[in-house]
């Protein structure tokens, strides 16, 4: 009986201490040269009141993603960073209502050098960094992306390769 109670206690402890995709503490992740973003007037107008920010409010989600995409999102999470030079970065996580909604969202996205997309279940994790400091021995935007990607991969997310943007043909204009 003691062994069974011990096992149950251990499992309960593990479930309470386990991190999830929605854990915005970003334990042990620091983006050198960046701090959690300050709330500006534009963010307040949208309804973002603090960083990190989480909502299931369809009005706020629609302001962030547009009404059509907003209607497919169950929960929206953001943890943004910035600095005095207006560089920014962070993570936006969308929890979609269905797998089909997630797939439709991903089909409309393109690869970008300053961001990466990861997926776990019905969660789409968009990490980005526009950090412009390029000083030898200091972190770069790529370093920030690598740190954030590693954090979410360790939580079970997988990087998704998106479609490449096609060059614009000036003769078609």
N, C-alpha and C positions, 0 to 999 in steps of 0.2 A: 504494500500500500504506500509506503514511504517513497519507493522508487517512482510509482505512478504520479504521486503529488509533485515530486521533484521534477519529473519530466514535464508535467503540465505547467509548473511554475517557470521552468526554463523557456518553454515555447512562448508563454505569455510575455516574459521579459524580452525575448527576441523580437516579438511583434511590436512591442512598444518602442524599442530602441532602433528598429530598422528604419532606414531612410527610404523615402519614396520620391518619385519624380516631382511631387508637389512640395518637397521640402526646400524652402527657399533660404535656409540658413547658409547654404553653400559652404558647408563646413570645410575648413582648411583650404579654401579657394580665395586667393587674393589676386586682384588684377593690378599689378604694379602701376602706379601713377594715376589710378582711378579711385573714386569713392562712390558709395551709393548716391544715385542722382538726387538732386534737390528738386522739389516740386515747383514747377514754374506755372505761369498763368494758363498756358495752353493745356497742360496736364490737368489743372484744376477744372478747366472748362469741360474737359472730357469726363471728369469724375474720378480721376486718380487722386487719391488723398494721401497716400504714403507709399514708400518703397521698402520692401517688396509689396506689390499690390495684387490682390486676387479678387475676382468677381464672377458671379453667375448672372449678373444683371444684363439682360438682352440689350437694353438701351446703350449702356456703356460699351459693351462688346461691339455693337453695330457702329458706334462712333469710331472705334479703333479699326475695325475690319470691313466696314461697309455692311449694309443691311442683308445682302444675299449671303455672304459668307458668315456674317454674325448669326444668322438664323440656324446655322449648322453647328455652332460652338456651344458646348454645355458649360464650360468653365474657361476662364482666361486668367493667365498669370504673367506678371512681368517683374523682373528685377533688373533695373537699369543702373548703369554706372556712368559717371562723367567726370570731367576735370575742368579747370579754369580756362583751358583753351577750347572748350566746347567739343572735345573728343568724347565719343560715347561708345558704349558696348553693353553687353548683358545677355539676358535670356528672356524669351517670350515662349510660354507654353500654352498650347491650345488643347483642350480636351474636347474632342468631337463627339457628337451624339451617336454617330454610327461609323463603322469602318469605311463605308462607302463615302461618307462626307469627308473623311480624312483623305482617302484616295483621290477624290475630286480636287481637294485643296492642293495636294502635292502635284497633281498633273498640271496645274497652272503656275507652278514655281520654276525658277531657273537657278542654275548654279551661279554663285557670286563669290568673288575672292575674299570678301570681308565677312562671310557668314557660312554657317553649316546647318544642315537640317538632320535631326535625329528623330527616331520614332520608337515608341514603346506602347503596344496595345493601340488605343485610340488617342494617344497623346502625340502631338507634333511639337518638337522642341527646336526652336529657332535660336541659335546662338550667333552673336555678331560682335565685332569690334572694329571701330573706326579710329583706333589709337594711332596717332600720327608721329609719335616720338620714335626716332631712329637713331639712337645713341648706342655706340658699342658698349656691351655689357649690361644694357637695360632691356627690359621686355619690349616686344613688338606686338602688333595686332595679331600676328600668327601665334605667338606665345599665348596670348589670351585665349584665342580660339582652341588651342591644344589643351589648355587647362580645363576650360569649360566642357569640351568634348569628353575628356577623360573622366570628369566628374559624373557626367550622365551615362557614359558607357558603363562605369562601375555600378550604376543603379539599374543596369539592364537595357538601356536604350541602344539602338543600332543606327549608325550613320546611313543616310539615304543619298544615293547619287541622283541628282535631278537632271533634267534635260539641259543641254547647253543652249545658250542664246545664239541665234543665227545672226551673222553679220547683215547689216542693212545694205542693200544694193542701191547705190545712189542713182543708177540708171533707171530704176523703177519709179523714181519720184516724179 
